[in-house]
Amino acid sequence: MAFLRNRRFVVGALVALVISAGWLFTGQAEVGDTSVSARVKRGEFSVPVTTAGELSARESVKITAPSNARQAEIYQIRIASLIPEGTLVKPGDVVAQLDRSELASKQAEAALALEKAQAVYEQAMLDSTLTLSQAREEIRGFELALEEARLAKEQSVYEPPTVQRQTEIDLERADRALTQGRLDYQTRTEQARAKMREVGADVERERNKLRLVQEVMEGFTVTAPAEGMVIYQKEWNGRKRTVGSQISSWDPTVATLPDLSQMESITYVNEIDIRKVREGQPVTITLDSDPSKQLTGTVTSVANVGEQRPNTDAKVFEVLIAVAQTDTTLRPGMTTGNSIVTFQDDDALFIPIEALNSEGGIPFVYKHVGGSVRKQEVITGAMNDIEVVVTNGLEEDDRVLLSIPPNRDDLVLQRLPDSPVIEPDSTSDRPEAIELDPSSDSAR
């Protein structure tokens, strides 16, 4: 029996200890077995905006497909092969091979067009040579005719005047024919030169096209321009480039070589919270890959225009967060958790948000006063997900109820002096407070 009595005593002591510890831990008191309370605290208070993001390098070197592909009328290029992402490369190392099938047909077309242009050039040269040769023969004939007319005129001095006149006319006609022939030769020469310039330009144009296609063909072996780690570029849908991906000539980036010493977290904040976020705000950054690691950062950029992200309905705004620390384990593409501190007060008075009530636009709490509960107006400040700052109406270590007490309709709202809010209608004969049972936990 003594053993049983001792055992009951031990069990009872343990139960009392557990109840006392629970009361001390929660700081709660019951009112009518339904209301619990919390203590008004003073200390550091912050309002964070929490988002998920992704690490990226602030500075990077781009590895691109040939930038002049559009000039060769190549607008979409398929990736034929890639080295594994994350590979460390040196300048000149091959990163990717692009599909040459379309470009090969372009090269064949350009080579055929050049051959045709060269044939036209040669034909024009032969035509010009023949035309000018004929013109020179005509001039020689005009010169001989002029010489014959001159001899005939010299021999006509003993002939009748009509014959002499005829020889003079023939001489003048031969002289004019020779002059016109020489002018025609100059004109034909200029025509031949113009024709050769035209066909020569066609040849040069086709030669340049072929040269351009060959240069683009050489660029289809994509190499690293610098030393670094290969990170493949993301496409419009958020997926990274892989074998078979199409590269647009307007966005020829295949991969990047990021500067891992300068990292940033790219995140997107919804339109409800974006008004709280500003440049310069501090950020706590965590990594999904290593939850034990915690980094710090600063908001460096907030987008002015919202956007619709894939697979989401809400509008979001891009926010860039510079990572303060340099860590060799950080890699682009790592998922981050970002807690942006939009408000910070190192000496704030705050209560749980469950303790705050409102009536007619007037915020108030149910406050312990001795052994009773008072319906007390308060002035609030910043608010986060679980707590709210109280700037007037409460003091440190005051107790407020987290739930509505019994007989709440019997309480009169106690206004603050000079309160700007219009006091709601109340009955003057209502008590200012409800007396609590002094023996209850709520009165402690």
VENKASUL-V32592 format. One record per run of one state. SS is the DSSP state (hx for helix, st for strand, lp for the rest). FROM is the first residue (numbers start at 1). LEN is the number of residues. If there is no record, write none. Layout:
ss=SS from=FROM len=LEN
ss=SS from=FROM len=LEN
This chain:
ss=lp from=1 len=1
ss=hx from=2 len=25
ss=lp from=27 len=4
ss=st from=31 len=1
ss=lp from=32 len=3
ss=st from=35 len=1
ss=lp from=36 len=1
ss=st from=37 len=3
ss=lp from=40 len=1
ss=st from=41 len=17
ss=lp from=58 len=2
ss=st from=60 len=5
ss=lp from=65 len=5
ss=hx from=70 len=3
ss=lp from=73 len=3
ss=st from=76 len=7
ss=lp from=83 len=5
ss=st from=88 len=2
ss=lp from=90 len=4
ss=st from=94 len=5
ss=lp from=99 len=2
ss=hx from=101 len=58
ss=lp from=159 len=2
ss=hx from=161 len=59
ss=lp from=220 len=1
ss=st from=221 len=3
ss=lp from=224 len=4
ss=st from=228 len=5
ss=lp from=233 len=1
ss=st from=234 len=1
ss=lp from=235 len=5
ss=st from=240 len=1
ss=lp from=241 len=5
ss=st from=246 len=3
ss=lp from=249 len=2
ss=st from=251 len=1
ss=lp from=252 len=1
ss=st from=253 len=6
ss=lp from=259 len=4
ss=st from=263 len=8
ss=lp from=271 len=3
ss=hx from=274 len=3
ss=lp from=277 len=5
ss=st from=282 len=6
ss=lp from=288 len=2
ss=st from=290 len=13
ss=lp from=303 len=4
ss=st from=307 len=2
ss=lp from=309 len=6
ss=st from=315 len=9
ss=lp from=324 len=11
ss=st from=335 len=18
ss=hx from=353 len=3
ss=lp from=356 len=1
ss=st from=357 len=3
ss=lp from=360 len=2
ss=st from=362 len=8
ss=lp from=370 len=2
ss=st from=372 len=6
ss=lp from=378 len=1
ss=st from=379 len=5
ss=lp from=384 len=3
ss=st from=387 len=6
ss=lp from=393 len=6
ss=st from=399 len=3
ss=lp from=402 len=6
ss=hx from=408 len=3
ss=lp from=411 len=2
ss=st from=413 len=2
ss=lp from=415 len=18
ss=st from=433 len=3
ss=lp from=436 len=5
ss=hx from=441 len=3
ss=lp from=444 len=1
